[in-house]
């Protein structure tokens, strides 16, 4: 059974929450980290299937996501 993108992100965020000690108040940080991981995996799988290296656009998106995650973490 294939999960929707949102469901996959939700499950990964839950895993991150569990492994980070179940601290409340960090849901957005966990969601963004999960989203970044899932999207990176999907892009990598597509690149492998097409036998191409990951595009620069994906690398920039991942760097942007990391930057946003750091901003969110500082704000908390």
N, C-alpha and C positions, 0 to 999 in steps of 0.2 A: 504494500500500500504506500502510495506516495503522499507525503505531507505537503501542505502549502508552505510557501516561504515564511509566512508569519508564524505558523505553528513550529517550524524548525527553529526559528529565532527564539521563540518563547521557550522551547525546551532547552536550548543552549544557554539562555539567560538564567534559567532555573538551575542548570548544572553549575554555572559560574557562581551563582548565589550560594549554593550548597558548599562548593569548595572554598569560598571566601569566608566561611564561618557564619553564614546566614545572618549577616548584618543587615538590618533594615535601614531604609533611607538612601539606598544606593541603586535603586531599581533602574534609573536612567543609565547609569554607568554600566550596569550589567547588560542592559538591552543593547546599548551601542557596541559594547565589546562582542556580544553574540552576533549582532548584525554584521559587524566587520568580518568576523571569522567565517560565517556562513557564506557571505558574498565572495570573500576571497577564495574559499573552497570551490564555489560554483564557477568562478572565473578560471581558476586553475584547471578544473576538470574540463572545461570547454576548450582551453588552450591545448591541453594534452590530447583531447579528442581530435582537434584540428591539427595537431602536431606543430603548434606555433608557440613561441615564448609569450609570456603574459604581456599584454599591451601596456604602453606607457600610461595610458589613461587609467588603467587599473592600479598601477603603482602610485599615481598621483592621488587617486581616490582613497587608497589605503593610508597614505601619508596624511591626507586631510582628515580622515576618520580618527587617526591617532591624535592629531592636533586637537580636534573637537573633544575627544575623550579626556585629554589632559586638562582642557579648560573646564569641563564639567567636574572633574575630580578636584580641581583647585577651588571651584565655587562651593563645593560641599564641605 
